[in-house]
Amino acid sequence: MNERISEYRVMWVLVFFDLPTDTKKERKAAAEFRKQLIKDGFIMFQFSIYMRHCPSVENANVHIRRVKSVLPPLGQVGILSITDKQFGAMELFSEKKERQPPIDYLQLELF
């Protein structure tokens, strides 16, 4: 298997957050944080969990730095990087029925 597309090299970055939304200013900051995640290619996995597929650890680190640069002033944010192999081992359930992860990415190589 080509090391460049190894399921141990391809990464997923997950961003978990719990942000206050009591005031208009807090709601605006939370909305802006979500918009910045989406702008950087993250998709919603659950309401306060966003994820992004990255072709390498180096690429994942770029996106982690971007998330850190737009952290809101209040609340809690967690960032977790896992390999594609680990992500594939996740068990997901919806209404007690097992389901597949939301996105199947195809790694493309340009020569």
SULZINOR-V949462 format. One record per residue. N is the residue number from 1. RES is the residue in one small letter. SS is DSSP state (H for helix, E for strand, L for the rest). PHI is phi in whole degrees, -180 to 180 (NA if undefined). D_FIRST is the distance of its C-alpha to the first C-alpha in whole Angstrom. Layout:
{{N | RES | SS | PHI | D_FIRST} {N | RES | SS | PHI | D_FIRST}}
//
This chain:
{{1 | m | L | NA | 0} {2 | n | L | -65 | 4} {3 | e | H | -60 | 6} {4 | r | H | -66 | 9} {5 | i | H | -118 | 8} {6 | s | L | -65 | 7} {7 | e | L | -67 | 10} {8 | y | L | -94 | 11} {9 | r | L | -98 | 12} {10 | v | L | -67 | 13} {11 | m | E | -121 | 17} {12 | w | E | -121 | 20} {13 | v | E | -110 | 23} {14 | l | E | -112 | 26} {15 | v | E | -118 | 30} {16 | f | E | -109 | 32} {17 | f | E | -150 | 36} {18 | d | E | -134 | 40} {19 | l | L | -113 | 42} {20 | p | L | -68 | 46} {21 | t | L | -138 | 47} {22 | d | L | -75 | 51} {23 | t | L | -111 | 52} {24 | k | H | -61 | 52} {25 | k | H | -64 | 50} {26 | e | H | -68 | 48} {27 | r | H | -63 | 47} {28 | k | H | -64 | 46} {29 | a | H | -64 | 44} {30 | a | H | -65 | 42} {31 | a | H | -64 | 41} {32 | e | H | -66 | 41} {33 | f | H | -62 | 38} {34 | r | H | -61 | 36} {35 | k | H | -61 | 37} {36 | q | H | -67 | 35} {37 | l | H | -62 | 32} {38 | i | H | -63 | 32} {39 | k | H | -59 | 32} {40 | d | L | -89 | 29} {41 | g | L | 95 | 27} {42 | f | L | -79 | 27} {43 | i | E | -122 | 28} {44 | m | E | -75 | 31} {45 | f | E | -95 | 29} {46 | q | E | -140 | 33} {47 | f | L | -52 | 36} {48 | s | L | -113 | 35} {49 | i | E | -133 | 31} {50 | y | E | -118 | 29} {51 | m | E | -139 | 26} {52 | r | E | -144 | 23} {53 | h | E | -84 | 20} {54 | c | E | -132 | 18} {55 | p | L | -71 | 15} {56 | s | L | -159 | 15} {57 | v | H | -63 | 18} {58 | e | H | -61 | 20} {59 | n | H | -67 | 20} {60 | a | H | -60 | 21} {61 | n | H | -63 | 24} {62 | v | H | -61 | 25} {63 | h | H | -72 | 26} {64 | i | H | -64 | 27} {65 | r | H | -61 | 30} {66 | r | H | -64 | 31} {67 | v | H | -62 | 32} {68 | k | H | -61 | 34} {69 | s | H | -76 | 36} {70 | v | L | -119 | 37} {71 | l | L | -58 | 38} {72 | p | L | -72 | 41} {73 | p | L | -68 | 44} {74 | l | L | -125 | 44} {75 | g | L | 101 | 42} {76 | q | E | -119 | 39} {77 | v | E | -133 | 36} {78 | g | E | -122 | 33} {79 | i | E | -126 | 29} {80 | l | E | -131 | 26} {81 | s | E | -109 | 22} {82 | i | E | -136 | 20} {83 | t | E | -76 | 16} {84 | d | H | -61 | 15} {85 | k | H | -63 | 14} {86 | q | H | -66 | 18} {87 | f | H | -61 | 19} {88 | g | H | -66 | 18} {89 | a | L | -86 | 20} {90 | m | L | -67 | 23} {91 | e | L | -103 | 25} {92 | l | E | -117 | 28} {93 | f | E | -134 | 31} {94 | s | E | -134 | 34} {95 | e | L | 54 | 37} {96 | k | L | 66 | 36} {97 | k | E | -108 | 33} {98 | e | E | -68 | 30} {99 | r | E | -137 | 28} {100 | q | L | -87 | 24} {101 | p | L | -56 | 23} {102 | p | L | -66 | 25} {103 | i | L | -137 | 22} {104 | d | L | -110 | 19} {105 | y | L | -89 | 17} {106 | l | L | -110 | 15} {107 | q | L | -81 | 13} {108 | l | L | -105 | 14} {109 | e | L | -118 | 14} {110 | l | L | -107 | 17} {111 | f | L | -105 | 17}}
//
